[in-house]
Amino acid sequence: MLLPIAVQLTHGHFGWSFGDFVGITIILLSGSAIFDVAARRSPNFAYLAGAGAALAAAFGLVVVNGAVGLVGSEDEAHNAYFFTAILVAIFGSIMAWGQATHMAKAMLAAASVHMAVSMALLIEANGTSDGNPQMEVIGLSVFAMLWLASAWLFRRASNQ
């Protein structure tokens, strides 16, 4: 957060509004708080890494979606569907009560929702979106892999 502020002060414009700074502050503070809780509950490193991967996926989805959009531009309303994967992860985590086995299932569900939304939107766009379809597939795959890595790490944590 210091880089945009420094650029804003030295060059007069970074392209962020006051609301952008407030939003990223809320995202970073809530993510830090969640990671702190995970670190305190963490029975092993795999659990902590699983929480980190899930937070990286959620943080990345929010920031990239807000900055440039995941399928097409950031102005296209259909990109809001990607927030369902984050909601599935949040509600799944709450229902899991932090138990690694159930956290793995919640992250697998988030990955499944993310991949379903990705496929549906890419098929709907049919190469006509504002973005580069190949780069969109690569970017969407990175987030899917983060959700899947989180699920695998939580599963591994449950076996330790």
Secondary structure, 3 states (H helix, E strand, C coil): CHHHHHHHHHHCCCCCCHHHHHHHHHHHHHHHHHHHHHHHHCCCHHHHHHHHHHHHHHHHHHHHHHHCCCCCCCCCHHHHHHHHHHHHHHHHHHHHCCCHHHHHHHHHHHHHHHHHHHHHHHHHHCCCCCCCHHHHHHHHHHHHHHHHHHHHHHHHHHCC
